[in-house]
Amino acid sequence: MSTGWVIGFGVLWLTVIAILVVLFQVLKVVGTFINKMEAAEEISRRSDKNTTS
């Protein structure tokens, strides 16, 4: 086992972990965004019902 191989493997692992962390952050942001959109739609639906009734 050469040290270069070990270093390369470590860098690869760090890259994979970094990508996973970024993906997780993006998913969290997208999730909150979708929740906000759905909540806004729900509120507009409720207000529509209130105005029509």
N, C-alpha and C positions, 0 to 999 in steps of 0.2 A: 504494500500500500504506500504510494508516494504522497508526500505532503501536498503537492499540487492538486492531486485528486481529492484529498480531504478538504482543502480550501474551496475547490470548485463545488464540492458537494454542499459545504456550509453555505456558500453564496446562493446556490440553487434553493436550499431550504429557506433561507432568509427571503429570497425573491417570492417563493410560493406563499410564505406566511404574509408578506407585505401585500400581495395580490388579494389573498383571502380577507385581510383586514379591510382593504379598500372596498372590496366587493360588499362586505358586511355593512360598512358605513353607507355605501350607495343604496343598498337595499333598505336600510333603516330610514334614510331620507325619503326614498321613493314611497315606502310604507306610510310614513307620516303625511306625505303629500297627498297620497290616495285617500287616506282617512279624512284629511281636511276637505278634499274635493267632495267626498261622499257626504260629510257633515253639512257642507254648504248646500249640496243638492237637497238633502233632507230638510234643511231649514227653509229653502225656497219652496219646497213642496208644501210644507206646513203653512207657510205664509199664503201660498196660492189657495189652499183649502180654506184658510181663514177669510180670505177676501171673497171667495165664491160662496161660502156658506152664509 
